[in-house]
């Protein structure tokens, strides 16, 4: 099943609805503080195959590395490139998206508090003090705890090739030491959706 991120376009005005809510609360009714909240987004009908499949699951294999390469907090190694190839993109309304990017989901059982991926092989085999860090293809770090725009600024989004109806999303993964690493297995997972703009 292809995963698609859809956002909605809604403008919310607080003026009229707030009057009724404040009617029974004198302190709120007399307040001069307030404002307008505007929520924006976009809904597209663009869909694509991901790496030639409806299901966008894939496995990225990092190379074996020595604990010496991860001997202190903040050490990184094993940068491994991977791509999400979007092909056969289509739009029912003939308004094909012009940009696309992956949005990595921040799930507490998969993601650390600072936006890296937890190492969760079988408990007895895990490499100690090692997590996985995601990056854009150019090496810019992705903090998975951020929202879509925080993860993927506009200059990191892939441009859609409208003629060939495809796009290539380029990323990297690597080991990251939270302290001196111990030997063992590394296995991290992250869910993602494709955001079309």
DRENGUKE-317760 format. One record per residue (C-alpha): residue in one letter; x, y, z. Coordinates in pm, 1 decimal, padded with zeros to 6 digits. Layout:
- a; X; Y; Z
...
***
This chain:
- x; 00000.0; 00000.0; 00000.0
- x; 00140.5; 00335.5; -00100.9
- x; 00164.7; 00584.8; 00182.1
- x; 00047.0; 00936.5; 00101.1
- x; 00055.7; 01245.0; 00320.0
- x; -00247.3; 01466.8; 00275.5
- x; -00295.2; 01794.3; 00455.9
- x; -00601.7; 02012.5; 00458.8
- x; -00658.5; 02375.9; 00373.8
- x; -00860.2; 02539.4; 00649.3
- x; -00879.2; 02894.6; 00772.9
- x; -01005.2; 02929.4; 01127.2
- x; -01132.6; 03264.3; 01251.1
- x; -01173.5; 03290.2; 01626.4
- x; -01371.7; 03614.0; 01638.8
- x; -01738.3; 03503.6; 01626.9
- x; -01704.4; 03166.7; 01799.1
- x; -01502.3; 03325.0; 02076.9
- x; -01777.8; 03575.6; 02162.6
- x; -02019.1; 03305.2; 02273.9
- x; -01753.4; 03123.1; 02471.3
- x; -01656.0; 03439.1; 02656.3
- x; -02011.6; 03555.5; 02732.8
- x; -02023.6; 03388.2; 03076.1
- x; -01664.4; 03471.5; 03165.7
- x; -01623.9; 03842.5; 03251.0
- x; -01245.0; 03825.2; 03266.9
- x; -01225.4; 03671.5; 02919.7
- x; -01485.5; 03911.3; 02777.9
- x; -01283.5; 04210.6; 02895.5
- x; -00952.7; 04078.5; 02762.2
- x; -00787.2; 04268.5; 02479.1
- x; -00553.6; 03978.7; 02399.0
- x; -00646.0; 03750.1; 02110.5
- x; -00593.5; 03703.2; 01744.6
- x; -00654.8; 03502.1; 01431.8
- x; -00516.9; 03153.4; 01376.5
- x; -00470.8; 03054.5; 01012.9
- x; -00405.9; 02689.8; 00930.8
- x; -00293.9; 02614.8; 00578.4
- x; -00207.5; 02307.1; 00379.4
- x; -00262.1; 02145.1; 00045.1
- x; -00449.0; 01839.6; -00080.4
- x; -00317.4; 01680.1; -00398.5
- x; -00430.0; 01378.8; -00595.4
- x; -00081.1; 01288.8; -00718.7
- x; 00014.5; 00924.7; -00663.4
- x; 00328.7; 00735.0; -00765.1
- x; 00489.4; 00396.0; -00736.7
- x; 00775.1; 00388.0; -00483.7
- x; 01079.0; 00195.2; -00607.6
- x; 00850.2; 00028.8; -00860.6
- x; 00597.2; -00092.1; -00602.8
- x; 00272.1; 00018.2; -00444.0
- x; 00427.6; -00072.1; -00108.2
- x; 00720.0; 00156.0; -00028.3
- x; 00899.0; -00071.4; 00221.6
- x; 01274.3; -00104.8; 00178.7
- x; 01582.0; -00218.5; 00371.5
- x; 01901.1; -00013.5; 00394.1
- x; 02209.1; -00214.2; 00491.7
- x; 02481.3; -00020.9; 00671.9
- x; 02835.9; -00160.4; 00644.0
- x; 02997.5; -00340.6; 00939.7
- x; 03210.6; -00093.2; 01137.2
- x; 03453.3; -00105.5; 01429.0
- x; 03366.0; 00022.0; 01776.3
- x; 03680.5; 00236.4; 01737.3
- x; 03494.8; 00445.1; 01477.9
- x; 03223.2; 00512.9; 01736.9
- x; 03442.8; 00567.5; 02040.5
- x; 03278.9; 00885.7; 02172.4
- x; 02946.8; 01067.7; 02180.6
- x; 02865.3; 01229.5; 01847.3
- x; 03091.7; 01004.8; 01640.5
- x; 02937.1; 00897.1; 01310.5
- x; 03036.3; 00647.5; 01044.7
- x; 02898.8; 00416.4; 00778.2
- x; 02715.3; 00675.9; 00567.5
- x; 02498.8; 00477.5; 00326.0
- x; 02295.9; 00635.8; 00046.0
- x; 01947.4; 00519.6; -00047.5
- x; 01680.5; 00651.2; -00280.5
- x; 01304.9; 00652.3; -00304.3
- x; 01230.9; 00644.0; -00675.9
- x; 00885.1; 00779.6; -00755.7
- x; 00764.6; 00658.7; -01096.1
- x; 00443.3; 00635.0; -01297.5
- x; 00312.8; 00939.5; -01113.7
- x; -00039.8; 01036.6; -01205.0
- x; -00307.5; 01289.3; -01122.2
- x; -00679.0; 01241.7; -01184.8
- x; -00716.2; 01616.6; -01239.3
- x; -00403.4; 01650.5; -01456.6
- x; -00244.0; 01871.2; -01190.4
- x; 00068.1; 01670.5; -01116.4
- x; 00257.9; 01781.9; -00807.3
- x; 00576.0; 01977.3; -00877.6
- x; 00772.3; 01868.0; -00567.6
- x; 00791.0; 01564.9; -00341.4
- x; 00969.4; 01455.8; -00024.5
- x; 00949.8; 01188.7; 00242.3
- x; 00805.7; 01279.2; 00581.2
- x; 00947.0; 01051.7; 00852.9
- x; 00702.3; 00983.7; 01135.2
- x; 00801.7; 01064.2; 01492.3
- x; 00691.5; 00755.0; 01684.8
- x; 00820.5; 00717.3; 02040.8
- x; 00889.1; 00344.3; 02003.2
- x; 01113.7; 00411.9; 01701.3
- x; 01259.5; 00762.0; 01743.5
- x; 01483.9; 00916.8; 02010.9
- x; 01399.1; 01244.7; 02181.3
- x; 01657.4; 01421.7; 01962.9
- x; 01528.9; 01285.5; 01631.6
- x; 01743.3; 00979.0; 01562.3
- x; 01628.9; 00618.3; 01519.8
- x; 01637.0; 00379.3; 01814.3
- x; 01847.9; 00065.7; 01787.2
- x; 01609.3; -00223.4; 01853.0
- x; 01731.4; -00567.2; 01743.3
- x; 01670.6; -00855.5; 01983.9
- x; 01756.9; -00715.4; 02330.5
- x; 02052.1; -00945.8; 02397.1
- x; 02230.3; -00858.9; 02072.4
- x; 02202.9; -00478.5; 02048.1
- x; 02515.2; -00266.8; 02005.2
- x; 02525.2; -00040.5; 02308.7
- x; 02516.6; 00338.8; 02272.6
- x; 02445.0; 00326.5; 01899.3
- x; 02149.3; 00478.9; 01715.6
- x; 02089.4; 00556.7; 01347.5
- x; 02082.5; 00905.6; 01199.4
- x; 01897.4; 01001.0; 00880.9
- x; 02027.2; 01263.7; 00640.2
- x; 01933.1; 01422.3; 00311.9
- x; 02140.5; 01316.4; 00013.5
- x; 02365.9; 01621.8; 00052.0
- x; 02451.4; 01527.3; 00411.5
- x; 02212.4; 01764.5; 00590.1
- x; 02090.3; 01597.7; 00910.6
- x; 01719.0; 01515.2; 00944.2
- x; 01565.5; 01556.1; 01291.0
- x; 01269.6; 01317.5; 01284.0
- x; 01102.1; 01500.0; 01575.1
- x; 01050.7; 01803.9; 01349.2
- x; 00741.5; 01874.0; 01140.5
- x; 00744.7; 01833.6; 00762.4
- x; 00895.8; 02173.7; 00685.2
- x; 01146.8; 02128.3; 00967.4
- x; 01261.3; 01794.8; 00826.9
- x; 01263.8; 01907.4; 00465.3
- x; 01322.1; 02275.3; 00384.4
- x; 01212.9; 02377.8; 00037.4
- x; 01561.3; 02341.2; -00113.7
- x; 01572.5; 01973.7; -00004.8
- x; 01252.3; 01872.6; -00185.2
- x; 01282.2; 01674.9; -00508.3
- x; 01148.3; 01836.1; -00824.0
- x; 00897.7; 01630.3; -01018.5
- x; 00994.0; 01551.0; -01377.8
- x; 00651.0; 01624.0; -01524.7
- x; 00743.0; 01492.6; -01869.4
- x; 00848.9; 01151.6; -01740.4
- x; 00620.5; 01168.0; -01434.6
- x; 00888.7; 01072.9; -01185.0
- x; 01111.0; 01206.2; -00906.5
- x; 01410.8; 01077.4; -00712.5
- x; 01430.0; 01136.1; -00336.8
- x; 01787.3; 01097.1; -00206.8
- x; 01871.7; 01015.5; 00154.7
- x; 02145.6; 00864.2; 00371.4
- x; 02159.3; 00666.6; 00694.3
- x; 02456.9; 00623.5; 00927.6
- x; 02561.1; 00503.8; 01271.8
- x; 02565.8; 00762.9; 01551.5
- x; 02729.8; 00705.9; 01890.5
- x; 02552.1; 00835.3; 02201.5
- x; 02862.5; 00733.6; 02404.6
- x; 03147.7; 00487.4; 02347.8
- x; 02988.1; 00210.6; 02141.2
- x; 02974.7; -00154.7; 02237.4
- x; 02977.6; -00434.2; 01980.3
- x; 02647.7; -00582.5; 01867.0
- x; 02367.7; -00566.5; 01614.8
- x; 02193.2; -00256.4; 01485.4
- x; 01836.3; -00253.4; 01359.5
- x; 01623.6; 00058.5; 01332.1
- x; 01290.1; 00121.2; 01164.9
- x; 01099.4; 00433.4; 01069.8
- x; 00764.8; 00484.3; 00899.7
- x; 00732.0; 00747.8; 00630.7
- x; 00481.4; 00899.0; 00394.5
- x; 00540.6; 01078.3; 00065.6
- x; 00435.6; 01442.0; 00066.5
- x; 00344.7; 01584.8; -00273.9
- x; 00327.1; 01958.1; -00336.0
***
